[in-house]
Amino acid sequence: MQSISFDEGYKEFCVNGDENRVVRFNPKDFGIVTRMQDTLSDFSDLEKKLKESTEDTFAGVLKEAEETVYEKMDKIFNSDVHDIIFNHQSPLALVGGEFLFMRVINAVIPIVESEVKKEVAESEKRMGKYTKRYVK
């Protein structure tokens, strides 16, 4: 079978310096931004459900919230990454008063912003070669 080979833009990132925990994704994928925004609104709903739960319903709501976060994180990265990222912890674990999953998102955002900014600059440079004679 023949193969089509091209650079898909994927990069590998180890989680917190642990080379046994590697996540692979394309930080220049504009879709990751959209997927993160969609997911953040879902997380707000989850947080509200947790706050409104009673002692009797808390465990069930917590389990549902964890499963939802795992699913959404996998969706953001287009890959089954939740065990790698959370290292078998609850994504709702509190670290410094913040949910662990929010710490992950807050760590990924600057990477995506930086990579997208570089890619846009490169694209403008390439396009400039072809459009400079038409722009005065």
N, CA, C and O atoms as CSV, one atom per row, in Angstrom:
chain,resi,resn,atom,element,x,y,z
A,1,MET,N,N,0.843,-1.171,0.000
A,1,MET,CA,C,0.000,0.000,0.000
A,1,MET,C,C,0.894,1.240,0.000
A,1,MET,O,O,1.906,1.290,0.699
A,2,GLN,N,N,0.511,2.222,-0.780
A,2,GLN,CA,C,1.254,3.473,-0.813
A,2,GLN,C,C,0.826,4.359,0.348
A,2,GLN,O,O,-0.230,4.171,0.951
A,3,SER,N,N,1.664,5.309,0.632
A,3,SER,CA,C,1.394,6.196,1.760
A,3,SER,C,C,1.466,7.651,1.313
A,3,SER,O,O,2.275,8.005,0.454
A,4,ILE,N,N,0.636,8.471,1.885
A,4,ILE,CA,C,0.695,9.913,1.662
A,4,ILE,C,C,1.389,10.499,2.884
A,4,ILE,O,O,0.928,10.310,4.010
A,5,SER,N,N,2.479,11.199,2.672
A,5,SER,CA,C,3.244,11.740,3.793
A,5,SER,C,C,3.265,13.257,3.751
A,5,SER,O,O,3.575,13.856,2.722
A,6,PHE,N,N,2.937,13.865,4.865
A,6,PHE,CA,C,2.994,15.321,4.995
A,6,PHE,C,C,3.017,15.678,6.475
A,6,PHE,O,O,2.633,14.874,7.326
A,7,ASP,N,N,3.464,16.874,6.768
A,7,ASP,CA,C,3.526,17.352,8.150
A,7,ASP,C,C,2.125,17.746,8.594
A,7,ASP,O,O,1.505,18.623,7.992
A,8,GLU,N,N,1.623,17.101,9.642
A,8,GLU,CA,C,0.290,17.409,10.163
A,8,GLU,C,C,0.326,18.460,11.267
A,8,GLU,O,O,-0.723,18.873,11.761
A,9,GLY,N,N,1.510,18.892,11.656
A,9,GLY,CA,C,1.634,19.935,12.658
A,9,GLY,C,C,1.609,19.454,14.096
A,9,GLY,O,O,1.612,20.268,15.019
A,10,TYR,N,N,1.586,18.145,14.302
A,10,TYR,CA,C,1.536,17.623,15.668
A,10,TYR,C,C,2.854,17.862,16.400
A,10,TYR,O,O,3.934,17.784,15.814
A,11,LYS,N,N,2.740,18.151,17.679
A,11,LYS,CA,C,3.902,18.283,18.551
A,11,LYS,C,C,3.632,17.452,19.793
A,11,LYS,O,O,2.484,17.206,20.163
A,12,GLU,N,N,4.710,17.029,20.426
A,12,GLU,CA,C,4.581,16.245,21.652
A,12,GLU,C,C,4.980,17.101,22.845
A,12,GLU,O,O,5.967,17.836,22.803
A,13,PHE,N,N,4.197,16.987,23.901
A,13,PHE,CA,C,4.438,17.738,25.127
A,13,PHE,C,C,4.414,16.765,26.298
A,13,PHE,O,O,3.463,16.000,26.457
A,14,CYS,N,N,5.469,16.793,27.122
A,14,CYS,CA,C,5.411,15.961,28.326
A,14,CYS,C,C,4.701,16.764,29.411
A,14,CYS,O,O,4.827,17.987,29.483
A,15,VAL,N,N,3.971,16.071,30.234
A,15,VAL,CA,C,3.160,16.700,31.273
A,15,VAL,C,C,4.017,16.890,32.524
A,15,VAL,O,O,4.524,15.927,33.099
A,16,ASN,N,N,4.165,18.134,32.927
A,16,ASN,CA,C,4.930,18.493,34.131
A,16,ASN,C,C,6.325,17.875,34.163
A,16,ASN,O,O,6.809,17.457,35.215
A,17,GLY,N,N,6.962,17.825,32.994
A,17,GLY,CA,C,8.330,17.326,32.908
A,17,GLY,C,C,8.465,15.816,32.962
A,17,GLY,O,O,9.584,15.305,32.922
A,18,ASP,N,N,7.371,15.091,33.050
A,18,ASP,CA,C,7.388,13.631,33.132
A,18,ASP,C,C,7.331,13.056,31.719
A,18,ASP,O,O,6.282,13.076,31.074
A,19,GLU,N,N,8.460,12.545,31.246
A,19,GLU,CA,C,8.534,12.037,29.874
A,19,GLU,C,C,7.755,10.744,29.668
A,19,GLU,O,O,7.640,10.271,28.537
A,20,ASN,N,N,7.223,10.168,30.728
A,20,ASN,CA,C,6.335,9.013,30.602
A,20,ASN,C,C,4.893,9.441,30.363
A,20,ASN,O,O,4.038,8.618,30.038
A,21,ARG,N,N,4.632,10.734,30.527
A,21,ARG,CA,C,3.284,11.284,30.322
A,21,ARG,C,C,3.356,12.280,29.161
A,21,ARG,O,O,3.596,13.470,29.363
A,22,VAL,N,N,3.149,11.779,27.957
A,22,VAL,CA,C,3.291,12.598,26.753
A,22,VAL,C,C,1.942,12.760,26.066
A,22,VAL,O,O,1.208,11.795,25.851
A,23,VAL,N,N,1.638,14.012,25.729
A,23,VAL,CA,C,0.416,14.346,25.006
A,23,VAL,C,C,0.839,14.861,23.638
A,23,VAL,O,O,1.759,15.671,23.525
A,24,ARG,N,N,0.168,14.388,22.613
A,24,ARG,CA,C,0.487,14.771,21.236
A,24,ARG,C,C,-0.730,15.459,20.645
A,24,ARG,O,O,-1.817,14.884,20.588
A,25,PHE,N,N,-0.536,16.720,20.199
A,25,PHE,CA,C,-1.621,17.448,19.544
A,25,PHE,C,C,-1.038,18.541,18.666
A,25,PHE,O,O,0.147,18.863,18.758
A,26,ASN,N,N,-1.874,19.103,17.820
A,26,ASN,CA,C,-1.450,20.190,16.945
A,26,ASN,C,C,-1.842,21.513,17.597
A,26,ASN,O,O,-3.016,21.883,17.570
A,27,PRO,N,N,-0.882,22.237,18.185
A,27,PRO,CA,C,-1.221,23.488,18.861
A,27,PRO,C,C,-1.618,24.607,17.900
A,27,PRO,O,O,-2.086,25.660,18.333
A,28,LYS,N,N,-1.436,24.384,16.607
A,28,LYS,CA,C,-1.814,25.392,15.612
A,28,LYS,C,C,-3.199,25.123,15.029
A,28,LYS,O,O,-3.653,25.831,14.129
A,29,ASP,N,N,-3.851,24.113,15.540
A,29,ASP,CA,C,-5.196,23.759,15.097
A,29,ASP,C,C,-6.179,24.766,15.685
A,29,ASP,O,O,-6.434,24.762,16.889
A,30,PHE,N,N,-6.731,25.631,14.827
A,30,PHE,CA,C,-7.674,26.643,15.303
A,30,PHE,C,C,-8.870,25.999,15.999
A,30,PHE,O,O,-9.493,26.617,16.862
A,31,GLY,N,N,-9.187,24.781,15.633
A,31,GLY,CA,C,-10.312,24.066,16.232
A,31,GLY,C,C,-10.129,23.818,17.714
A,31,GLY,O,O,-11.112,23.688,18.444
A,32,ILE,N,N,-8.884,23.749,18.174
A,32,ILE,CA,C,-8.653,23.501,19.600
A,32,ILE,C,C,-9.193,24.658,20.429
A,32,ILE,O,O,-9.696,24.456,21.534
A,33,VAL,N,N,-9.086,25.878,19.890
A,33,VAL,CA,C,-9.606,27.059,20.593
A,33,VAL,C,C,-11.121,26.958,20.714
A,33,VAL,O,O,-11.680,27.190,21.785
A,34,THR,N,N,-11.776,26.613,19.624
A,34,THR,CA,C,-13.232,26.462,19.623
A,34,THR,C,C,-13.660,25.359,20.579
A,34,THR,O,O,-14.611,25.519,21.344
A,35,ARG,N,N,-12.945,24.237,20.524
A,35,ARG,CA,C,-13.291,23.118,21.407
A,35,ARG,C,C,-13.099,23.500,22.878
A,35,ARG,O,O,-13.880,23.082,23.733
A,36,MET,N,N,-12.069,24.290,23.174
A,36,MET,CA,C,-11.865,24.736,24.555
A,36,MET,C,C,-12.981,25.675,24.999
A,36,MET,O,O,-13.483,25.556,26.116
A,37,GLN,N,N,-13.372,26.607,24.134
A,37,GLN,CA,C,-14.445,27.543,24.490
A,37,GLN,C,C,-15.755,26.802,24.739
A,37,GLN,O,O,-16.452,27.077,25.716
A,38,ASP,N,N,-16.088,25.866,23.857
A,38,ASP,CA,C,-17.311,25.074,24.034
A,38,ASP,C,C,-17.269,24.306,25.357
A,38,ASP,O,O,-18.262,24.230,26.079
A,39,THR,N,N,-16.125,23.754,25.648
A,39,THR,CA,C,-15.967,22.953,26.848
A,39,THR,C,C,-16.051,23.803,28.108
A,39,THR,O,O,-16.624,23.367,29.106
A,40,LEU,N,N,-15.492,25.005,28.080
A,40,LEU,CA,C,-15.526,25.867,29.264
A,40,LEU,C,C,-16.952,26.209,29.670
A,40,LEU,O,O,-17.257,26.284,30.860
A,41,SER,N,N,-17.827,26.419,28.689
A,41,SER,CA,C,-19.220,26.709,29.048
A,41,SER,C,C,-19.871,25.476,29.677
A,41,SER,O,O,-20.677,25.602,30.600
A,42,ASP,N,N,-19.525,24.294,29.183
A,42,ASP,CA,C,-20.034,23.059,29.794
A,42,ASP,C,C,-19.512,22.902,31.225
A,42,ASP,O,O,-20.235,22.430,32.103
A,43,PHE,N,N,-18.266,23.294,31.458
A,43,PHE,CA,C,-17.681,23.190,32.788
A,43,PHE,C,C,-18.398,24.113,33.768
A,43,PHE,O,O,-18.557,23.765,34.938
A,44,SER,N,N,-18.826,25.267,33.313
A,44,SER,CA,C,-19.573,26.187,34.187
A,44,SER,C,C,-20.857,25.526,34.667
A,44,SER,O,O,-21.230,25.641,35.834
A,45,ASP,N,N,-21.530,24.830,33.749
A,45,ASP,CA,C,-22.754,24.110,34.117
A,45,ASP,C,C,-22.456,23.012,35.146
A,45,ASP,O,O,-23.221,22.810,36.089
A,46,LEU,N,N,-21.336,22.306,34.952
A,46,LEU,CA,C,-20.955,21.244,35.891
A,46,LEU,C,C,-20.679,21.811,37.280
A,46,LEU,O,O,-21.097,21.245,38.291
A,47,GLU,N,N,-19.976,22.923,37.311
A,47,GLU,CA,C,-19.650,23.543,38.598
A,47,GLU,C,C,-20.932,23.931,39.338
A,47,GLU,O,O,-21.042,23.758,40.551
A,48,LYS,N,N,-21.888,24.454,38.586
A,48,LYS,CA,C,-23.176,24.840,39.177
A,48,LYS,C,C,-23.886,23.606,39.754
A,48,LYS,O,O,-24.414,23.648,40.866
A,49,LYS,N,N,-23.891,22.504,38.982
A,49,LYS,CA,C,-24.528,21.263,39.449
A,49,LYS,C,C,-23.877,20.766,40.743
A,49,LYS,O,O,-24.563,20.331,41.668
A,50,LEU,N,N,-22.555,20.837,40.793
A,50,LEU,CA,C,-21.849,20.383,41.994
A,50,LEU,C,C,-22.221,21.233,43.205
A,50,LEU,O,O,-22.452,20.713,44.297
A,51,LYS,N,N,-22.274,22.534,42.997
A,51,LYS,CA,C,-22.606,23.437,44.104
A,51,LYS,C,C,-24.035,23.229,44.593
A,51,LYS,O,O,-24.318,23.384,45.781
A,52,GLU,N,N,-24.932,22.877,43.678
A,52,GLU,CA,C,-26.344,22.712,44.027
A,52,GLU,C,C,-26.678,21.314,44.533
A,52,GLU,O,O,-27.795,21.071,44.988
A,53,SER,N,N,-25.719,20.394,44.458
A,53,SER,CA,C,-26.006,19.020,44.881
A,53,SER,C,C,-26.167,18.957,46.403
A,53,SER,O,O,-25.651,19.791,47.147
A,54,THR,N,N,-26.894,17.947,46.821
A,54,THR,CA,C,-27.104,17.714,48.255
A,54,THR,C,C,-26.157,16.610,48.709
A,54,THR,O,O,-25.446,16.013,47.900
A,55,GLU,N,N,-26.158,16.354,49.979
A,55,GLU,CA,C,-25.318,15.283,50.511
A,55,GLU,C,C,-25.681,13.944,49.868
A,55,GLU,O,O,-24.809,13.111,49.622
A,56,ASP,N,N,-26.962,13.745,49.600
A,56,ASP,CA,C,-27.430,12.490,48.999
A,56,ASP,C,C,-27.065,12.371,47.525
A,56,ASP,O,O,-26.833,11.266,47.034
A,57,THR,N,N,-27.012,13.486,46.817
A,57,THR,CA,C,-26.781,13.435,45.370
A,57,THR,C,C,-25.344,13.747,44.977
A,57,THR,O,O,-24.972,13.567,43.817
A,58,PHE,N,N,-24.527,14.212,45.925
A,58,PHE,CA,C,-23.183,14.689,45.596
A,58,PHE,C,C,-22.326,13.635,44.896
A,58,PHE,O,O,-21.707,13.932,43.874
A,59,ALA,N,N,-22.276,12.420,45.420
A,59,ALA,CA,C,-21.418,11.373,44.844
A,59,ALA,C,C,-21.792,11.091,43.395
A,59,ALA,O,O,-20.910,10.953,42.547
A,60,GLY,N,N,-23.080,11.003,43.101
A,60,GLY,CA,C,-23.527,10.756,41.730
A,60,GLY,C,C,-23.215,11.917,40.806
A,60,GLY,O,O,-22.786,11.717,39.669
A,61,VAL,N,N,-23.430,13.127,41.292
A,61,VAL,CA,C,-23.135,14.323,40.490
A,61,VAL,C,C,-21.632,14.421,40.244
A,61,VAL,O,O,-21.205,14.787,39.149
A,62,LEU,N,N,-20.834,14.098,41.251
A,62,LEU,CA,C,-19.376,14.133,41.122
A,62,LEU,C,C,-18.898,13.142,40.068
A,62,LEU,O,O,-18.068,13.482,39.224
A,63,LYS,N,N,-19.416,11.925,40.111
A,63,LYS,CA,C,-19.027,10.901,39.124
A,63,LYS,C,C,-19.406,11.346,37.716
A,63,LYS,O,O,-18.614,11.212,36.783
A,64,GLU,N,N,-20.611,11.871,37.566
A,64,GLU,CA,C,-21.065,12.368,36.263
A,64,GLU,C,C,-20.164,13.508,35.782
A,64,GLU,O,O,-19.805,13.567,34.606
A,65,ALA,N,N,-19.805,14.403,36.686
A,65,ALA,CA,C,-18.951,15.536,36.331
A,65,ALA,C,C,-17.564,15.062,35.903
A,65,ALA,O,O,-17.014,15.564,34.924
A,66,GLU,N,N,-16.999,14.102,36.627
A,66,GLU,CA,C,-15.683,13.567,36.265
A,66,GLU,C,C,-15.714,12.946,34.878
A,66,GLU,O,O,-14.836,13.212,34.057
A,67,GLU,N,N,-16.719,12.121,34.613
A,67,GLU,CA,C,-16.836,11.478,33.301
A,67,GLU,C,C,-16.977,12.521,32.193
A,67,GLU,O,O,-16.393,12.377,31.119
A,68,THR,N,N,-17.746,13.559,32.458
A,68,THR,CA,C,-17.933,14.619,31.467
A,68,THR,C,C,-16.620,15.342,31.204
A,68,THR,O,O,-16.289,15.626,30.053
A,69,VAL,N,N,-15.874,15.641,32.255
A,69,VAL,CA,C,-14.583,16.324,32.087
A,69,VAL,C,C,-13.623,15.446,31.289
A,69,VAL,O,O,-12.949,15.938,30.385
A,70,TYR,N,N,-13.550,14.151,31.610
A,70,TYR,CA,C,-12.685,13.243,30.847
A,70,TYR,C,C,-13.053,13.282,29.364
A,70,TYR,O,O,-12.184,13.411,28.501
A,71,GLU,N,N,-14.336,13.171,29.083
A,71,GLU,CA,C,-14.825,13.167,27.704
A,71,GLU,C,C,-14.473,14.478,26.995
A,71,GLU,O,O,-14.022,14.470,25.849
A,72,LYS,N,N,-14.681,15.587,27.675
A,72,LYS,CA,C,-14.427,16.898,27.067
A,72,LYS,C,C,-12.933,17.131,26.845
A,72,LYS,O,O,-12.547,17.706,25.827
A,73,MET,N,N,-12.094,16.696,27.774
A,73,MET,CA,C,-10.648,16.867,27.595
A,73,MET,C,C,-10.162,16.044,26.405
A,73,MET,O,O,-9.335,16.509,25.620
A,74,ASP,N,N,-10.675,14.826,26.274
A,74,ASP,CA,C,-10.317,14.007,25.118
A,74,ASP,C,C,-10.765,14.686,23.830
A,74,ASP,O,O,-10.067,14.624,22.818
A,75,LYS,N,N,-11.916,15.327,23.864
A,75,LYS,CA,C,-12.432,16.028,22.683
A,75,LYS,C,C,-11.546,17.226,22.331
A,75,LYS,O,O,-11.262,17.460,21.156
A,76,ILE,N,N,-11.115,17.976,23.329
A,76,ILE,CA,C,-10.250,19.131,23.076
A,76,ILE,C,C,-9.005,18.700,22.311
A,76,ILE,O,O,-8.608,19.351,21.345
A,77,PHE,N,N,-8.390,17.599,22.746
A,77,PHE,CA,C,-7.132,17.150,22.161
A,77,PHE,C,C,-7.313,16.149,21.018
A,77,PHE,O,O,-6.331,15.673,20.449
A,78,ASN,N,N,-8.558,15.831,20.681
A,78,ASN,CA,C,-8.845,14.847,19.624
A,78,ASN,C,C,-8.124,13.521,19.871
A,78,ASN,O,O,-7.676,12.862,18.933
A,79,SER,N,N,-8.020,13.144,21.133
A,79,SER,CA,C,-7.308,11.922,21.478
A,79,SER,C,C,-7.661,11.520,22.913
A,79,SER,O,O,-8.113,12.343,23.708
A,80,ASP,N,N,-7.450,10.264,23.221
A,80,ASP,CA,C,-7.730,9.743,24.559
A,80,ASP,C,C,-6.559,10.105,25.481
A,80,ASP,O,O,-5.634,9.313,25.659
A,81,VAL,N,N,-6.608,11.301,26.062
A,81,VAL,CA,C,-5.483,11.821,26.839
A,81,VAL,C,C,-5.768,11.995,28.329
A,81,VAL,O,O,-4.860,12.329,29.089
A,82,HIS,N,N,-6.997,11.776,28.758
A,82,HIS,CA,C,-7.329,12.147,30.138
A,82,HIS,C,C,-6.511,11.396,31.191
A,82,HIS,O,O,-6.144,11.986,32.207
A,83,ASP,N,N,-6.219,10.115,30.975
A,83,ASP,CA,C,-5.403,9.391,31.957
A,83,ASP,C,C,-3.974,9.933,31.999
A,83,ASP,O,O,-3.362,10.015,33.064
A,84,ILE,N,N,-3.457,10.299,30.837
A,84,ILE,CA,C,-2.100,10.853,30.763
A,84,ILE,C,C,-2.046,12.204,31.470
A,84,ILE,O,O,-1.151,12.457,32.277
A,85,ILE,N,N,-3.000,13.058,31.164
A,85,ILE,CA,C,-2.997,14.411,31.722
A,85,ILE,C,C,-3.240,14.399,33.228
A,85,ILE,O,O,-2.499,15.025,33.986
A,86,PHE,N,N,-4.264,13.695,33.653
A,86,PHE,CA,C,-4.653,13.739,35.064
A,86,PHE,C,C,-3.932,12.703,35.918
A,86,PHE,O,O,-4.036,12.729,37.144
A,87,ASN,N,N,-3.202,11.791,35.279
A,87,ASN,CA,C,-2.412,10.791,35.991
A,87,ASN,C,C,-3.272,10.026,37.002
A,87,ASN,O,O,-2.873,9.789,38.142
A,88,HIS,N,N,-4.460,9.651,36.540
A,88,HIS,CA,C,-5.420,8.861,37.316
A,88,HIS,C,C,-5.991,9.595,38.535
A,88,HIS,O,O,-6.554,8.969,39.433
A,89,GLN,N,N,-5.845,10.916,38.560
A,89,GLN,CA,C,-6.485,11.731,39.598
A,89,GLN,C,C,-7.844,12.184,39.085
A,89,GLN,O,O,-8.127,12.113,37.889
A,90,SER,N,N,-8.659,12.640,39.985
A,90,SER,CA,C,-9.915,13.260,39.576
A,90,SER,C,C,-9.598,14.606,38.940
A,90,SER,O,O,-8.801,15.370,39.483
A,91,PRO,N,N,-10.207,14.907,37.801
A,91,PRO,CA,C,-9.994,16.221,37.191
A,91,PRO,C,C,-10.599,17.334,38.038
A,91,PRO,O,O,-10.342,18.517,37.811
A,92,LEU,N,N,-11.408,16.933,39.019
A,92,LEU,CA,C,-12.044,17.902,39.905
A,92,LEU,C,C,-11.252,18.087,41.201
A,92,LEU,O,O,-11.702,18.774,42.118
A,93,ALA,N,N,-10.070,17.469,41.268
A,93,ALA,CA,C,-9.205,17.694,42.429
A,93,ALA,C,C,-8.893,19.182,42.497
A,93,ALA,O,O,-8.686,19.834,41.474
A,94,LEU,N,N,-8.865,19.699,43.696
A,94,LEU,CA,C,-8.560,21.118,43.870
A,94,LEU,C,C,-7.065,21.294,44.100
A,94,LEU,O,O,-6.468,20.642,44.958
A,95,VAL,N,N,-6.479,22.185,43.319
A,95,VAL,CA,C,-5.062,22.510,43.447
A,95,VAL,C,C,-4.972,24.027,43.531
A,95,VAL,O,O,-5.274,24.726,42.564
A,96,GLY,N,N,-4.565,24.526,44.666
A,96,GLY,CA,C,-4.505,25.972,44.841
A,96,GLY,C,C,-5.864,26.633,44.692
A,96,GLY,O,O,-5.964,27.764,44.216
A,97,GLY,N,N,-6.916,25.921,45.103
A,97,GLY,CA,C,-8.268,26.475,45.031
A,97,GLY,C,C,-8.895,26.425,43.653
A,97,GLY,O,O,-9.947,27.021,43.426
A,98,GLU,N,N,-8.257,25.718,42.731
A,98,GLU,CA,C,-8.742,25.649,41.348
A,98,GLU,C,C,-8.847,24.181,40.937
A,98,GLU,O,O,-8.024,23.355,41.332
A,99,PHE,N,N,-9.873,23.868,40.136
A,99,PHE,CA,C,-9.995,22.503,39.630
A,99,PHE,C,C,-8.764,22.150,38.797
A,99,PHE,O,O,-8.246,22.987,38.057
A,100,LEU,N,N,-8.300,20.907,38.920
A,100,LEU,CA,C,-7.141,20.434,38.170
A,100,LEU,C,C,-7.348,20.610,36.666
A,100,LEU,O,O,-6.421,21.007,35.960
A,101,PHE,N,N,-8.548,20.322,36.167
A,101,PHE,CA,C,-8.776,20.442,34.723
A,101,PHE,C,C,-8.619,21.885,34.248
A,101,PHE,O,O,-8.206,22.114,33.111
A,102,MET,N,N,-8.941,22.864,35.099
A,102,MET,CA,C,-8.761,24.267,34.716
A,102,MET,C,C,-7.279,24.622,34.669
A,102,MET,O,O,-6.862,25.442,33.852
A,103,ARG,N,N,-6.492,24.016,35.530
A,103,ARG,CA,C,-5.040,24.239,35.487
A,103,ARG,C,C,-4.468,23.710,34.173
A,103,ARG,O,O,-3.561,24.310,33.596
A,104,VAL,N,N,-5.001,22.590,33.708
A,104,VAL,CA,C,-4.560,22.035,32.425
A,104,VAL,C,C,-4.903,23.010,31.303
A,104,VAL,O,O,-4.045,23.350,30.487
A,105,ILE,N,N,-6.133,23.451,31.262
A,105,ILE,CA,C,-6.563,24.373,30.207
A,105,ILE,C,C,-5.746,25.659,30.257
A,105,ILE,O,O,-5.312,26.160,29.219
A,106,ASN,N,N,-5.534,26.192,31.450
A,106,ASN,CA,C,-4.758,27.427,31.583
A,106,ASN,C,C,-3.297,27.243,31.184
A,106,ASN,O,O,-2.638,28.214,30.810
A,107,ALA,N,N,-2.782,26.024,31.256
A,107,ALA,CA,C,-1.417,25.744,30.808
A,107,ALA,C,C,-1.346,25.592,29.292
A,107,ALA,O,O,-0.323,25.909,28.685
A,108,VAL,N,N,-2.423,25.110,28.677
A,108,VAL,CA,C,-2.435,24.875,27.230
A,108,VAL,C,C,-2.689,26.165,26.448
A,108,VAL,O,O,-2.135,26.341,25.363
A,109,ILE,N,N,-3.506,27.058,26.973
A,109,ILE,CA,C,-3.882,28.277,26.247
A,109,ILE,C,C,-2.667,29.068,25.763
A,109,ILE,O,O,-2.631,29.421,24.584
A,110,PRO,N,N,-1.659,29.372,26.607
A,110,PRO,CA,C,-0.523,30.146,26.104
A,110,PRO,C,C,0.269,29.424,25.014
A,110,PRO,O,O,0.817,30.065,24.117
A,111,ILE,N,N,0.332,28.094,25.088
A,111,ILE,CA,C,1.023,27.324,24.045
A,111,ILE,C,C,0.306,27.509,22.722
A,111,ILE,O,O,0.936,27.788,21.702
A,112,VAL,N,N,-1.011,27.354,22.736
A,112,VAL,CA,C,-1.806,27.494,21.514
A,112,VAL,C,C,-1.701,28.920,20.985
A,112,VAL,O,O,-1.485,29.116,19.789
A,113,GLU,N,N,-1.848,29.914,21.852
A,113,GLU,CA,C,-1.771,31.311,21.414
A,113,GLU,C,C,-0.433,31.611,20.756
A,113,GLU,O,O,-0.389,32.245,19.701
A,114,SER,N,N,0.652,31.163,21.364
A,114,SER,CA,C,1.991,31.402,20.827
A,114,SER,C,C,2.181,30.727,19.472
A,114,SER,O,O,2.683,31.343,18.531
A,115,GLU,N,N,1.782,29.467,19.376
A,115,GLU,CA,C,1.950,28.719,18.124
A,115,GLU,C,C,1.089,29.298,17.003
A,115,GLU,O,O,1.538,29.396,15.861
A,116,VAL,N,N,-0.139,29.679,17.324
A,116,VAL,CA,C,-1.028,30.254,16.308
A,116,VAL,C,C,-0.467,31.591,15.836
A,116,VAL,O,O,-0.483,31.885,14.641
A,117,LYS,N,N,0.025,32.398,16.766
A,117,LYS,CA,C,0.595,33.700,16.412
A,117,LYS,C,C,1.771,33.528,15.445
A,117,LYS,O,O,1.876,34.254,14.456
A,118,LYS,N,N,2.655,32.564,15.735
A,118,LYS,CA,C,3.797,32.285,14.849
A,118,LYS,C,C,3.321,31.834,13.476
A,118,LYS,O,O,3.846,32.272,12.452
A,119,GLU,N,N,2.330,30.963,13.462
A,119,GLU,CA,C,1.828,30.426,12.193
A,119,GLU,C,C,1.174,31.520,11.358
A,119,GLU,O,O,1.358,31.556,10.142
A,120,VAL,N,N,0.416,32.409,11.990
A,120,VAL,CA,C,-0.225,33.516,11.271
A,120,VAL,C,C,0.844,34.427,10.676
A,120,VAL,O,O,0.714,34.863,9.532
A,121,ALA,N,N,1.903,34.720,11.437
A,121,ALA,CA,C,2.988,35.565,10.929
A,121,ALA,C,C,3.658,34.915,9.726
A,121,ALA,O,O,3.945,35.589,8.737
A,122,GLU,N,N,3.910,33.613,9.802
A,122,GLU,CA,C,4.510,32.888,8.670
A,122,GLU,C,C,3.589,32.911,7.454
A,122,GLU,O,O,4.041,33.089,6.323
A,123,SER,N,N,2.317,32.731,7.695
A,123,SER,CA,C,1.342,32.737,6.607
A,123,SER,C,C,1.288,34.107,5.938
A,123,SER,O,O,1.258,34.201,4.711
A,124,GLU,N,N,1.275,35.167,6.742
A,124,GLU,CA,C,1.253,36.524,6.182
A,124,GLU,C,C,2.509,36.791,5.362
A,124,GLU,O,O,2.451,37.432,4.312
A,125,LYS,N,N,3.635,36.299,5.847
A,125,LYS,CA,C,4.903,36.454,5.124
A,125,LYS,C,C,4.837,35.742,3.770
A,125,LYS,O,O,5.233,36.303,2.748
A,126,ARG,N,N,4.336,34.508,3.771
A,126,ARG,CA,C,4.202,33.747,2.518
A,126,ARG,C,C,3.240,34.430,1.564
A,126,ARG,O,O,3.521,34.566,0.373
A,127,MET,N,N,2.103,34.856,2.095
A,127,MET,CA,C,1.094,35.504,1.253
A,127,MET,C,C,1.609,36.827,0.707
A,127,MET,O,O,1.276,37.218,-0.412
A,128,GLY,N,N,2.428,37.515,1.506
A,128,GLY,CA,C,2.979,38.798,1.075
A,128,GLY,C,C,3.800,38.675,-0.196
A,128,GLY,O,O,3.817,39.600,-1.008
A,129,LYS,N,N,4.477,37.558,-0.384
A,129,LYS,CA,C,5.263,37.348,-1.604
A,129,LYS,C,C,4.369,37.371,-2.837
A,129,LYS,O,O,4.777,37.839,-3.900
A,130,TYR,N,N,3.161,36.869,-2.691
A,130,TYR,CA,C,2.265,36.757,-3.834
A,130,TYR,C,C,1.363,37.973,-4.006
A,130,TYR,O,O,0.886,38.243,-5.108
A,131,THR,N,N,1.133,38.698,-2.936
A,131,THR,CA,C,0.179,39.810,-3.015
A,131,THR,C,C,0.831,41.185,-3.037
A,131,THR,O,O,0.145,42.182,-3.262
A,132,LYS,N,N,2.145,41.263,-2.808
A,132,LYS,CA,C,2.777,42.575,-2.683
A,132,LYS,C,C,2.646,43.423,-3.942
A,132,LYS,O,O,2.562,44.647,-3.847
A,133,ARG,N,N,2.627,42.817,-5.089
A,133,ARG,CA,C,2.519,43.622,-6.312
A,133,ARG,C,C,1.104,44.162,-6.518
A,133,ARG,O,O,0.901,45.077,-7.317
A,134,TYR,N,N,0.130,43.605,-5.807
A,134,TYR,CA,C,-1.253,44.073,-5.938
A,134,TYR,C,C,-1.633,45.080,-4.859
A,134,TYR,O,O,-2.644,45.774,-4.970
A,135,VAL,N,N,-0.818,45.152,-3.820
A,135,VAL,CA,C,-1.098,46.063,-2.709
A,135,VAL,C,C,-0.152,47.248,-2.805
A,135,VAL,O,O,1.064,47.083,-2.904
A,136,LYS,N,N,-0.720,48.436,-2.776
A,136,LYS,CA,C,0.126,49.633,-2.890
A,136,LYS,C,C,0.170,50.379,-1.607
A,136,LYS,O,O,0.833,51.412,-1.516
